[in-house]
Amino acid sequence: MEDHTGTRPLLSDEQVRVLGVLLEKERTTPDDYPLTANSVMRAANQSSSRDPVVSYDERLVTEALESLKPLGLVRFVHSPSNRSVNFRHVIDEAWAVDPAELSVMCLLALRGPQTPGELKTRSERLHPFPDVGSVMETLTGLASTEQPFVVELPRQPGQKEARWAHLLCGEPVITGTWSDRVAPRGTANLTADRLSLLEAEVAGLRATVDRLCVELGMDLLAEAPPAGADSTTDSTADSTAEPGRGW
């Protein structure tokens, strides 16, 4: 299936997480699917098989689910036996993607950037890929559409395989302080702001230390022992110089 019709709107992190939950639970717990907002919240916040781990409240999850309906990605399901509204995804209809492509996007949405080998191992309950080559074929197909769904990330030092990330939130930016994750655009500015704040705090702390040293009559550099100094040697020298101290 290679239609992938229509122009996709960019989604928020919360929208991607709840879509990932709906995709996952449709395959792994079909008897409990569609899901209530509370069920989606609990699955979104679980600590296992999630990266990053989040702590959404039910209001945020409900807003994310409701915002996906006008985008044609989620439908509400009303049951006469249950007063709660249930939710199910219709990504396969909206984006014309097949089960293999859905499983890959589900894992990338829930667990962040991964290698083809990791996707193969983690997809057992979602879709039976026969080998890593078939995962790679699926990734390549998702990346070669007019509006790509995924992108191959530059290989990091020490990594044997390149990782892949979804593009549902837009072009990813690799952060320098969290090399195993991908952050949406705009995070770079946030990181720069935090770095400037830390530099200012360090400068302030250094000024305080210098002031205290002046008040106490201490020379911080003079008081500090030379780098690589051996305390055993100093003790031996003192003992030799003053043998009558009875050490």
For each residue, the residues with C-beta under 8 A, 3 or more apart:
1: 96 97 98 101
2: 96 141 145
3: 96
4: 95 96 97 145 146 147 149
5: 95 96
6: 94 95
7: 147
8: 95 147 168
9: 71
10: 168 169 170
11: 15 16 19 168 169
12: 15 16 64 169
13: 16 17 169 184
14: 17 18 56 60 61 63 64
15: 11 12 18 19 64 67 68 168
16: 11 12 13 19 20 109 166 168 169
17: 13 14 20 21 44 54 56 64 109 110
18: 14 15 21 22 40 44 61 64 65 68
19: 11 15 16 22 23 68 73 74 89 91 109 168
20: 16 17 23 24 105 106 109 110
21: 17 18 24 25 35 40 43 44 110
22: 18 19 25 26 33 34 35 40 74 87 88 89
23: 19 20 26 27 89 91 102 103 105 106 109 126
24: 20 21 27 28 43 106 110 126
25: 21 22 28 29 32 33 35 39 43
26: 22 23 30 33 88 89
27: 23 24 30 103 106 125 126 127
28: 24 25 125 126
29: 25 32 33
30: 26 27 33
31:
32: 25 29 35 39
33: 22 25 26 29 30 88
34: 22 77 86 87 88
35: 21 22 25 32 39 40 43 86 87 88
36: 39 40 84 85 86 87
37: 40 41 58 61 62 65 84 85 87
38: 41 42 58 84
39: 25 32 35 36 42 43
40: 18 21 22 35 36 37 43 44 61 65 87
41: 37 38 44 45 56 57 58 61
42: 38 39 45 46
43: 21 24 25 35 39 40 46
44: 17 18 21 40 41 50 54 56 61
45: 41 42 50 53 54 55 56
46: 42 43 49 50
47: 50 53
48:
49: 46 110 111 122
50: 44 45 46 47 53 54 110 111
51: 110 111 112 181
52: 112 181
53: 45 47 50
54: 17 44 45 50
55: 45
56: 14 17 41 44 45 60 61
57: 41 60 61
58: 37 38 41 61 62
59: 62 63
60: 14 56 57 63 64
61: 14 18 37 40 41 44 56 57 58 64 65
62: 37 58 59 65 66
63: 14 59 60 66 67
64: 12 14 15 17 18 60 61 67 68
65: 18 37 40 61 62 68 69 74 87
66: 62 63 69
67: 15 63 64 70 71
68: 15 18 19 64 65 71 73 74
69: 65 66 72 73 74 75 76
70: 67
71: 9 67 68 74 94
72: 69 90 93 94
73: 19 68 69 89 90 91 94
74: 19 22 65 68 69 71 87 88 89 90
75: 69 87 88 89 90
76: 69 85 86 87
77: 34 85 86 87 88
78: 85 86
79: 82 86
80:
81:
82: 79 86
83:
84: 36 37 38
85: 36 37 76 77 78
86: 34 35 36 76 77 78 79 82
87: 22 34 35 36 37 40 65 74 75 76 77
88: 22 26 33 34 35 74 75 77
89: 19 22 23 26 73 74 75 92
90: 72 73 74 75 93 94
91: 19 23 73 94 95 97 102 105
92: 89 95 96 97 98 99 102
93: 72 90 96
94: 6 71 72 73 90 91
95: 4 5 6 8 91 92 149
96: 1 2 3 4 5 92 93
97: 1 4 91 92 101 102 105 142 149
98: 1 92 101 102
99: 92 102 103 127
100: 103 104 127 129 134 138
101: 1 97 98 104 105 138 141 142 149
102: 23 91 92 97 98 99 105 106 126 127
103: 23 27 99 100 106 107 123 126 127 129
104: 100 101 107 108 119 123 135 138 139 142 150
105: 20 23 91 97 101 102 108 109 142 149 150 166 168
106: 20 23 24 27 102 103 109 110 126
107: 103 104 110 111 114 119 122 123 126
108: 104 105 111 112 113 114 119 150 164 165 166
109: 16 17 19 20 23 105 106 166 168
110: 17 20 21 24 49 50 51 106 107
111: 49 50 51 107 108 114 122
112: 51 52 108 165 180 181 182
113: 108 153 163 164 165 172 180 181 182
114: 107 108 111 118 119 122 163 164
115: 118 119 159 161 162 163 164
116: 119 120 132 135 136 139 161 164
117: 120 121 132 135 161
118: 114 115 121 122
119: 104 107 108 114 115 116 122 123 129 135 139 164
120: 116 117 123 129 131 132 135
121: 117 118 124
122: 49 107 111 114 118 119
123: 103 104 107 119 120 126 127 128 129 135
124: 121 128
125: 27 28
126: 23 24 27 28 102 103 106 107 123
127: 27 99 100 102 103 123
128: 123 124
129: 100 103 119 120 123 132 134 135 138
130: 134
131: 120 134 135
132: 116 117 120 129 135 136
133: 136 137
134: 100 129 130 131 137 138
135: 104 116 117 119 120 123 129 131 132 138 139
136: 116 132 133 139 140
137: 133 134 140 141
138: 100 101 104 129 134 135 141 142
139: 104 116 119 135 136 142 143 150 152 164
140: 136 137 143 144
141: 2 101 137 138 144 145
142: 97 101 104 105 138 139 145 148 149 150
143: 139 140 148 149 150 151 152 164
144: 140 141 148
145: 2 4 141 142 148 149
146: 4
147: 4 7 8
148: 142 143 144 145 151 167
149: 4 95 97 101 105 142 143 145 166 167 168
150: 104 105 108 139 142 143 164 165 166 167
151: 143 148 164 165 167 171 172
152: 139 143 162 163 164
153: 113 156 162 163 164 165 172 174 182
154: 162 174
155: 159 161 162
156: 153 159 163 179
157:
158:
159: 115 155 156 162 163
160:
161: 115 116 117 155
162: 115 152 153 154 155 159
163: 113 114 115 152 153 156 159
164: 108 113 114 115 116 119 139 143 150 151 152 153
165: 108 112 113 150 151 153 172 182
166: 16 105 108 109 149 150 169
167: 148 149 150 151 170 171 172
168: 8 10 11 15 16 19 105 109 149
169: 10 11 12 13 16 166 172 184
170: 10 167 184 185
171: 151 167 185
172: 113 151 153 165 167 169 182 183 184
173: 182 183 184 185 187 188
174: 153 154 179 182 183
175: 178 179 181 182 183 187 188 191
176: 179 191
177: 191
178: 175 181 183
179: 156 174 175 176
180: 112 113
181: 51 52 112 113 175 178
182: 112 113 153 165 172 173 174 175
183: 172 173 174 175 178 187 188
184: 13 169 170 172 173 187
185: 170 171 173 188
186: 189 190
187: 173 175 183 184 190 191
188: 173 175 183 185 191 192
189: 186 192 193
190: 186 187 193 194
191: 175 176 177 187 188 194 195
192: 188 189 195 196
193: 189 190 196 197
194: 190 191 197 198
195: 191 192 198 199
196: 192 193 199 200
197: 193 194 200 201
198: 194 195 201 202
199: 195 196 202 203
200: 196 197 203 204
201: 197 198 204 205
202: 198 199 205 206
203: 199 200 206 207
204: 200 201 207 208
205: 201 202 208 209
206: 202 203 209 210
207: 203 204 210 211
208: 204 205 211 212
209: 205 206 212 213 220
210: 206 207 213 214 220
211: 207 208 214 215
212: 208 209 215 216 218
213: 209 210 216 218 219 220
214: 210 211 217
215: 211 212
216: 212 213
217: 214
218: 212 213 222 223
219: 213 222 223
220: 209 210 213 223 224
221: 224
222: 218 219
223: 218 219 220
224: 220 221
225: 229
226: 229
227:
228:
229: 225 226 233 234
230: 233 234
231: 234 235
232: 235 236
233: 229 230 236 237
234: 229 230 231 237 238
235: 231 232 238 239
236: 232 233 239 240
237: 233 234 240 241
238: 234 235 241 242
239: 235 236 242 243 245 247
240: 236 237 243
241: 237 238
242: 238 239 245
243: 239 240
244:
245: 239 242
246:
247: 239
